[in-house]
Amino acid sequence: MAGIVVKPRARILHGHDWVFSSEVLKVFGNPADGDVISLKDGKDRLIGSAIYNSKSQIVARRFSRRRQDLDLDFFRRRIAQACEYRDRRNVDPRLRRVVWSESDGLPGLIIDRYGDHFVLQTLTLAMDMRKDSITAAMVDLFGNVAMIERNDAPIRKAEGLELHRGVLSGTPSQVAIEIEGVKLEVDLLHGQKTGFYLDQKHNYGIVAGYARDRRVLDCFTNQGAFALVCARAGAADVTGVEENRENIAAAGRNTARNQLKAQWIEQDVFQFLRAAEKAEAQYDLIVLDPPSFTKTKSGLRDALRGYRELHMRAFRLLSKDGLLATFSCSHHVSDAAFSETVTDALVDARRSARHVRRFEQAPDHPVLPTIPETEYFRGFLLEMMPGR
């Protein structure tokens, strides 16, 4: 088997599963992009099997610590193991992330389940080349289900892959899911990510638990999930802000489907917050759940500047004992950086707050301590302090 020898201080020798181009000592056997290769240290000892792509900054991603090929049996076994883990964590078997990339030993592979529909993303070349085997493994495990491909994530460009989406197997139909008693339509071919923010699934009920009799503002509402679970929980008034017209239309349909009341505003959130401050509007619970502000480390400074303004505006709109539920899904924004930015925004807004709780990504998005990239989601619930 062809492979690479890594440099003595490569991060893979300290528990990580990635090899960057700068960490390669030499390449042997002339591997082709997408091949399975051997990884060796400087003493010719095998340290695992990996997928290879010379066009990527991450030239190798380990998926096993022994010799292993990516065949049908391998995919069947790894996907079954991923399901078994989620069963033990009591994750809803019909609404879950089935496979989460490196966290399940399948680098670059994401599979989400929405009832009888499965959505596939292959974000690495090797996984993309083996879509047929992955689909066959899914059919073996789950039967002749509908498999939808959502390979329109820009991160694929780093692997030299084109962006596209479509149907791999079965006949997709309209999908509706239920979150905290609220029924929501999901567009698996065109919706955010694979159709819905499954990483937030267990946080909707937590936030809704604080909503009764409060005036709620849900920023970046997408299709209205946070707003509607708050409305169902007895919020006094609910407003959702979203600049995407299709999402606002879907939120309206979800409101009617659940016979709830909410106001939907199609506008850029920053513009809305500035106008609301001028109008001296006030809310008792604000939810900030924006899309990722940066996909690269180079964009971190601008992302933090955006988070700071966003939070400052929100703090100024909160009532004397109001609550802020805020989230970040930008991996490059660390816990420390996010916390510091929120603190700076409090100072800018001349407000004081208590830290009530933390939010984490759902348990079907497991985190590996040795691969910090598997943890990209963080959030806080803050309560304003009256008279400060």
C-alpha positions in Angstrom: 0.0 0.0 0.0 1.3 3.5 -0.9 1.5 6.0 1.8 3.3 8.8 3.6 5.8 9.2 6.3 5.0 12.0 8.8 7.4 14.4 10.4 8.4 13.8 14.0 6.2 16.5 15.5 3.2 16.0 13.3 -0.1 16.4 15.2 -1.2 12.9 14.3 1.5 11.6 16.6 -0.3 13.4 19.4 -3.8 12.0 18.9 -5.2 14.1 16.0 -6.3 12.2 12.9 -5.2 14.8 10.3 -1.9 15.2 8.4 -1.3 18.6 6.9 0.9 19.1 3.8 3.5 20.8 6.0 3.7 17.6 8.2 4.7 15.2 5.4 8.3 13.9 5.5 8.0 11.9 2.3 5.4 10.2 0.0 6.0 6.6 -1.1 4.3 4.3 -3.6 2.8 7.1 -5.8 -0.7 7.2 -4.3 -3.5 8.7 -6.3 -5.9 11.3 -4.9 -8.8 9.5 -3.2 -6.8 6.4 -2.4 -6.5 4.7 0.9 -2.9 5.0 2.1 -0.6 3.8 5.0 0.6 6.3 7.5 4.1 5.7 9.0 6.3 7.5 11.5 10.0 8.1 10.9 10.9 4.7 12.3 8.7 2.9 9.6 6.0 2.0 12.1 2.4 1.9 10.9 0.3 4.5 12.6 -2.9 3.9 10.6 -4.8 3.9 7.4 -6.0 7.2 5.9 -7.6 8.8 2.9 -5.4 10.8 0.7 -5.8 14.0 -1.4 -2.7 15.9 -2.5 -4.9 18.9 -3.6 -6.1 19.5 -0.1 -4.2 21.3 2.7 -5.2 18.3 4.8 -3.4 15.7 2.6 -4.4 12.7 4.8 -7.2 11.9 7.2 -6.8 8.8 9.4 -9.9 6.5 9.7 -8.2 3.5 11.3 -5.2 2.7 13.4 -4.6 -0.5 11.5 -4.6 -1.6 7.9 -8.1 -1.2 6.6 -9.8 -0.7 3.2 -12.9 1.4 2.5 -15.2 -1.4 1.2 -18.9 -2.1 1.6 -18.4 -4.2 4.8 -16.4 -1.3 6.4 -19.1 1.2 5.7 -21.8 -1.1 6.9 -19.9 -1.8 10.1 -19.0 1.9 10.9 -22.5 3.2 10.2 -24.0 0.5 12.4 -21.6 1.4 15.2 -22.6 5.1 14.8 -26.3 4.2 15.1 -25.6 2.0 18.1 -23.9 4.9 19.9 -26.8 7.2 19.3 -29.2 4.6 20.5 -27.3 4.4 23.8 -27.6 8.2 24.1 -31.4 7.9 23.6 -31.3 10.1 20.4 -34.6 9.9 18.4 -33.9 7.2 15.8 -36.0 8.9 13.2 -34.6 12.4 13.6 -30.9 12.4 14.1 -27.4 12.9 12.7 -26.5 9.3 11.8 -22.9 9.9 10.9 -20.7 12.9 12.0 -17.5 12.7 10.0 -14.3 12.1 12.1 -16.4 11.7 15.2 -17.7 8.4 13.8 -14.4 7.4 12.1 -15.7 8.4 8.6 -13.8 11.6 7.7 -15.8 13.9 5.5 -19.0 11.8 5.6 -22.3 13.2 7.1 -25.6 11.4 7.1 -28.7 12.9 8.6 -32.1 11.2 9.0 -35.5 12.7 8.7 -38.0 9.9 9.1 -37.7 7.7 6.0 -35.4 10.2 4.3 -31.6 10.3 4.6 -29.5 13.2 3.5 -25.9 12.5 2.5 -22.9 14.8 2.4 -19.5 13.7 1.1 -17.0 16.5 2.0 -13.8 14.6 1.2 -12.7 13.2 -2.2 -12.3 9.6 -1.0 -15.9 9.5 0.4 -17.3 11.2 -2.7 -15.7 8.5 -4.9 -17.4 5.8 -2.7 -20.9 7.2 -2.7 -22.2 4.0 -4.3 -20.7 1.8 -1.5 -22.1 4.2 1.2 -25.5 4.1 -0.4 -25.4 0.3 -0.7 -24.5 0.1 3.0 -27.4 2.3 3.9 -29.8 0.2 1.9 -28.5 -2.9 3.7 -29.0 -1.3 7.1 -32.2 0.6 6.6 -33.9 -0.9 3.4 -34.9 1.0 0.3 -35.1 4.4 1.8 -34.9 7.8 0.0 -31.3 9.0 -0.2 -30.7 12.7 -1.0 -27.3 14.2 -1.8 -26.6 17.7 -0.4 -23.1 18.3 -1.7 -23.5 22.0 -2.1 -21.4 22.9 0.9 -18.6 25.4 -0.2 -16.1 23.4 2.0 -16.0 20.8 -0.8 -14.0 23.2 -2.9 -11.0 22.7 -0.6 -11.0 19.1 -1.8 -11.2 20.0 -5.4 -14.9 18.9 -5.6 -17.8 20.4 -7.5 -21.0 21.5 -5.8 -24.2 19.8 -6.6 -27.3 18.2 -5.1 -29.9 15.6 -6.1 -31.5 12.2 -5.4 -29.3 9.1 -5.0 -32.0 6.5 -4.4 -35.7 6.2 -3.7 -38.4 8.8 -4.2 -38.2 11.9 -1.9 -41.4 13.4 -0.7 -42.4 16.4 1.4 -40.9 16.0 4.9 -42.4 17.2 8.2 -40.7 16.9 11.6 -41.8 17.6 15.1 -39.8 19.7 17.6 -41.2 20.2 21.1 -44.7 19.6 19.8 -44.3 21.9 16.9 -44.6 20.5 13.4 -42.2 22.0 10.8 -41.8 21.4 7.1 -38.3 20.6 6.0 -36.9 21.1 2.5 -34.2 18.5 2.2 -33.0 19.6 -1.3 -32.8 23.4 -0.6 -33.0 24.1 3.1 -30.1 25.1 5.4 -27.4 22.5 5.8 -29.2 19.2 5.2 -32.6 20.7 5.7 -32.7 21.6 9.4 -30.3 22.6 12.3 -30.2 19.2 14.0 -27.3 20.3 16.2 -29.8 22.6 18.0 -32.5 19.9 18.5 -32.2 19.6 22.3 -31.9 23.4 22.8 -35.3 24.3 21.5 -37.1 22.9 24.6 -34.6 24.5 26.9 -35.2 28.0 25.5 -38.9 27.5 25.3 -38.9 26.7 29.0 -38.1 30.4 29.6 -40.7 31.9 27.2 -44.0 31.9 29.0 -45.5 35.4 29.2 -42.4 36.9 27.6 -42.0 39.1 24.5 -39.8 37.0 22.3 -37.5 38.1 19.5 -36.0 35.3 17.4 -33.2 36.6 15.2 -32.0 34.6 12.1 -35.2 32.6 12.6 -34.7 30.5 9.5 -38.0 28.6 9.3 -39.2 29.8 12.7 -38.3 26.9 15.0 -37.2 28.9 18.1 -40.0 31.4 17.6 -42.7 28.7 17.3 -41.7 26.5 20.2 -41.7 29.7 22.3 -45.2 30.6 21.0 -46.4 27.1 21.9 -44.8 27.5 25.4 -47.0 30.5 26.1 -45.0 33.5 25.1 -46.9 36.8 25.2 -45.7 37.9 21.8 -43.3 36.4 19.2 -41.4 38.1 16.4 -39.1 36.3 14.0 -36.6 38.1 11.8 -35.0 36.6 8.7 -33.7 38.1 5.5 -34.3 35.0 3.3 -37.7 35.2 1.6 -38.2 31.5 1.2 -37.5 30.9 4.9 -40.0 33.6 5.9 -42.6 32.0 3.7 -41.9 28.6 5.3 -42.1 30.1 8.7 -45.6 31.5 7.8 -46.7 28.0 6.7 -45.4 26.5 9.9 -47.3 29.0 11.9 -50.6 28.1 10.2 -49.9 24.4 10.4 -49.5 24.7 14.2 -52.3 27.2 14.7 -49.9 29.5 16.5 -49.4 33.3 16.4 -46.2 35.0 15.4 -45.0 38.0 13.5 -42.5 37.4 10.7 -40.2 40.2 9.4 -38.2 39.8 6.2 -35.1 42.0 6.9 -31.4 41.9 7.6 -31.1 41.3 11.3 -28.5 44.1 11.9 -30.8 46.6 10.2 -33.8 45.4 12.2 -31.9 45.7 15.5 -30.7 49.2 14.7 -34.3 50.3 13.8 -35.7 48.6 16.9 -33.3 50.5 19.2 -34.3 53.8 17.6 -37.9 52.9 18.2 -37.1 52.1 21.8 -38.6 48.6 21.4 -38.1 46.1 24.3 -38.1 42.3 24.5 -38.0 39.9 27.4 -36.2 37.0 25.6 -34.0 37.4 22.5 -32.6 34.4 20.6 -29.5 35.0 18.4 -28.8 31.9 16.2 -26.9 33.3 13.2 -25.3 31.2 10.5 -21.5 30.8 10.7 -19.8 34.2 10.5 -16.6 32.8 9.2 -15.5 29.5 7.6 -11.8 30.4 7.7 -9.3 31.5 10.4 -8.5 34.6 8.2 -12.0 35.8 8.7 -12.0 35.6 12.5 -11.4 39.3 13.2 -14.4 40.4 11.0 -16.5 37.6 12.6 -15.8 38.8 16.1 -16.6 42.4 15.1 -19.9 41.2 13.8 -20.7 39.2 16.9 -19.8 42.1 19.1 -22.2 44.5 17.3 -24.9 41.9 17.2 -24.8 41.3 20.9 -24.5 45.0 21.8 -27.7 45.7 19.9 -29.5 42.8 21.5 -28.5 43.8 25.0 -29.8 47.3 24.5 -33.2 45.9 23.5 -33.6 43.6 26.5 -35.9 44.5 29.4 -34.5 44.9 32.9 -34.5 41.2 33.7 -34.6 40.0 30.1 -32.9 36.8 28.8 -30.5 36.3 25.9 -30.0 32.9 24.3 -27.0 33.2 22.0 -25.3 30.7 19.8 -22.2 30.4 17.6 -21.6 27.7 15.0 -18.3 29.1 13.8 -15.5 26.6 14.6 -12.8 29.3 14.4 -14.6 31.3 17.2 -13.4 29.6 20.3 -15.2 29.4 23.7 -12.8 32.0 25.0 -13.2 34.4 22.0 -17.0 34.1 22.0 -17.2 34.7 25.7 -14.9 37.7 25.6 -16.8 39.2 22.7 -20.1 38.8 24.5 -18.5 40.4 27.6 -17.2 43.3 25.5 -20.7 43.8 24.0 -22.2 44.0 27.5 -19.7 46.8 28.3 -20.5 48.6 25.1 -24.3 48.3 25.9 -23.7 49.5 29.5 -25.6 46.5 30.8 -24.8 43.8 33.4 -25.8 40.1 33.2 -25.7 36.8 35.0 -24.5 33.6 33.3 -27.4 31.1 33.6 -26.3 28.1 31.5 -24.2 26.9 28.6 -25.6 25.3 25.4 -23.8 22.5 23.5 -24.2 20.7 20.2 -26.7 17.8 20.3 -25.4 14.4 21.4 -25.7 13.0 17.9 -22.9 15.4 17.0 -20.2 13.9 19.3 -17.0 15.7 20.1 -13.5 14.0 20.1 -11.1 15.7 22.6 -8.2 14.9 20.3 -9.9 16.6 17.3 -11.1 20.1 18.4 -12.6 20.6 14.9 -15.4 18.3 15.9 -16.6 20.9 18.4 -17.9 23.9 16.5 -21.0 24.8 18.4 -21.3 26.9 21.6 -23.8 29.1 23.3 -24.9 30.8 26.5 -28.0 31.9 28.3 -27.6 35.2 30.0 -30.0 37.1 32.3 -29.9 40.8 32.6 -29.4 42.3 36.1 -32.0 45.1 36.9 -30.7 48.2 38.5 -27.2 47.9 37.3 
